[in-house]
Amino acid sequence: MNIGIVTSWFERGAAYVSRQYRQVLETEHSIHIFARGGETRAIGNPIWDVPRVTWSKVSGNPLAQGLDLEQFKRWINNNRLELIFFNEQRWWAPVILANRLGIKTGAYVDYYTENTVPLFGCYDFLVCNTLRHWSVFNWHPSSYYIPWGTDLSLFKPYSTNPVNPEFVTFFHSAGYSPARKGTDLVLQAFRKLKGTSRLVVHSQNSLQEDLPESASLIRELEQTGVLSIHERTVPAPGLYHLGDVYVYPSRIDGLGLTIAEALACGLPAIVSDNPPMNEFIGSDNGRL
């Protein structure tokens, strides 16, 4: 079968999800990627710029996950697609177009609101990677619960010893969305902490630019030696080896790939006591 995956396609969580689905499906099918997002970051990168990847041209569409519909239609026809799998698709026009062309469509469920839940009925099938998602979409006749898994050959413990035996080192991944991932809350917590500990934050953007209201706190924690920041993109398995405990007070998450990745790397985790984050964490591997 000729299958298309519409997704962001560069070093970020959503693209990791799509890449894992591609790796599984391509053992039996012909997989084609429509990369909407990542064009300025991954073209020329041998990890991402590979055969059967079509890079979306700049569409001028201000909406999230916008793309050029004429290019999208040509991609469908040129590759004789029979099924399209949308990952984190918030703009519905490409889904409607695929439906009109008689293409089967499916969604990897990530972001939705109470108002948008009924719109997912336009898909032929849904893939829910958490119980939280499945509880919302089990009304759909073809909604499937497929628990998320992490590649244990890639994400694995670096050492059984503390990063520094003199103190506990906490690690936090801000990625591209520090506000969504609660990075400001982590910083505020470390200002209040008593005793000896350190915080390592990995961000793919400038933390002070993304969190201007926390700029003075960031400088304060850096000057006291409590905080160190790594602002760059790091391919998997990332920088989990720099911490002893993972801390992730996410405000909103469809899944939270980094929780599973941190656990696989041997870090107990402190996460929000809300689904789906608390589906991964219990008293045996962290705190809520």
PyMOL commands that set and color helices and strands:
alter all, ss='L'
color gray80, all
select helices_A, chain A and resi 13-25+39-42+69-78+93-100+117-122+131-137+183-192+207-210+212-223+240-242+257-264+277-279
alter helices_A, ss='H'
color red, helices_A
select strands_A, chain A and resi 2-7+30-35+53-55+83-87+104-108+125-128+143-145+168-175+197-203+227-231+245-248+269-271+286-287
alter strands_A, ss='S'
color yellow, strands_A
deselect
rebuild
show_as cartoon
